[in-house]
Amino acid sequence: MWTLMDSARAVRPAVMTKEERSGRPPVDRTPLIAWATGHLSEMLAQAPGEPDLTQQHTLALRHAAAGMSNAEIGQAMCLTEDTVKSHMVEVFNRLGARGRTGAFVIGLARGVIRPHDVLPAGSEPLELAATHRLLLLLIACGLSLPEVAALAEMSLDTVKSHLRVVLRRCGTTRSSHTVAVAIVLGLVQIPGLTLPVREPA
């Protein structure tokens, strides 16, 4: 069975040892970026055009997109954490998403999540290094951090270190929320995803 990781590996160059890489120019990550954006475009094309979400599902998704944990969402909506988990699983199913990050990408594309739902208070434009944008793009594809590390040819510790920097710069605490923030700020581009003009704070 061909997996998401198999298709990503097919476009990346073979992993080389540190000694083999020394003296060589950096690895061209253009094919990996093309694969990731293609995968995300396909994910959006396959997602329902008009998601069938209840008001509670929509509100739970918007709270999650704001960076809230299930417990925090439960407090805000006067629900138990288990009920929130059930709502989130139902949201993923109805959107055709594999998890929070995919649900955020699809929710933003379909207008269920609005840009102002995502951005932390006082968000200002920021710049991210190309490596940071690549890592967020791969996370947006639903890849785990070990899979991201393998594809980006970095150690898992290096990926986690980069992610901590990105979380701090974006003012977020979760990688899925950070991906949503990066999409809203235009730092991660996904073909086929057009956001409405940001509302003033």
Buried (B, 14 or more C-beta within 10 A) or exposed (E): EEEEBEEBBEBBEEEEEEEEEEEEEEBEBEBBBEBBBBBBBEBBEEBEEEBEBEEBBBBBBBBBBBBBBBEBBBBBBEBEBEBBBEBBEBBBEBBBBEEBBBBBBBBBBBEBBBBBBBBEEEBEEEEBEEBBBBBBBBBBBBBEBEBBBBBBBBEEEBBBEBBEBBBEBBBBEBBBBBBBBBBBBEBBEBEEBEBEEBEEE
